[in-house]
């Protein structure tokens, strides 16, 4: 299966930008996703990017995809305390089916 | 609210027992996925059903089984439970079987004692 790696922790000050990085091994993933998990809650789909795109912007969120380096990033502009959560990147399976391979998750802490 | 409903929210049971977790997908979604989230293994894909048929299998133990019923709800059966099966079990659903976003339920927290 695919390996997806993320750094475990990130701390930023409120109002700054956050950049969460992810590297993956399987370049055949059709879609790459970012999910958010708040304490005691399920996974919330934040955004996704099709594998033939380099960038996608959605309000405060910007996703960058570097297929050559197999690197995906999520930038959160004007980070708020409500953004504190665990962020997971995920790729779709080799067959293109929607069974996702998740990274370890990055715990984002926003300091007021 | 994602529209995916999982019951029960919490479950405590003893080793060796069998439990059933239930998932109702979002209205109109045909595909259901089960994932396990544990501290040591992270988030792992277990199994996928599409319109009642098994579509993909991940790291699902032989002691675990699942099915999707004609009304599209799904059940995950876990038997001969071990302490290591304690985890958060998520169900997700999507309209198609590939290439689309999946929406997750709140999860069922299983504690095996």
Contacts between the chains, C-beta under 8 A, distances in Angstrom:
chain1	res1	chain2	res2	distance
A	1	B	58	7.6
A	30	B	98	7.5
A	30	B	99	5.4
A	31	B	99	6.3
A	31	B	100	8.0
A	31	B	101	7.7
A	33	B	101	7.0
A	35	B	104	7.5
A	41	B	106	6.4
A	42	B	2	6.7
A	42	B	4	7.9
A	42	B	90	6.3
A	42	B	104	4.6
A	42	B	105	5.6
A	42	B	106	4.3
A	42	B	107	5.3
A	43	B	43	8.0
A	43	B	90	6.5
A	43	B	92	7.7
A	43	B	104	4.0
A	44	B	2	7.3
A	44	B	104	7.4
A	45	B	101	5.3
A	45	B	102	7.3
A	45	B	103	6.3
A	45	B	104	7.5
A	48	B	101	5.7
A	88	B	43	6.6
A	90	B	43	8.0
A	92	B	98	7.3
A	92	B	99	7.0
A	93	B	45	7.6
A	93	B	56	6.7
A	95	B	56	6.9
A	95	B	98	7.4
A	96	B	98	5.0
A	96	B	99	6.1
A	97	B	48	6.7
A	97	B	55	6.4
A	97	B	56	5.0
A	97	B	97	6.2
A	97	B	98	4.4
A	98	B	31	6.6
A	98	B	33	6.9
A	98	B	48	7.1
A	98	B	94	5.5
A	98	B	96	7.6
A	98	B	97	6.6
A	98	B	98	5.2
A	98	B	99	6.8
A	98	B	100	6.3
A	98	B	102	5.5
A	99	B	33	6.4
A	99	B	45	4.4
A	99	B	48	5.3
A	99	B	56	4.7
A	99	B	58	5.9
A	100	B	33	7.8
A	100	B	35	7.8
A	100	B	45	6.1
A	100	B	102	6.8
A	101	B	45	7.0
A	102	B	35	8.0
A	102	B	42	6.4
A	102	B	43	3.9
A	102	B	44	7.7
A	103	B	42	7.9
A	104	B	42	5.5
A	105	B	42	7.2
A	105	B	43	7.6
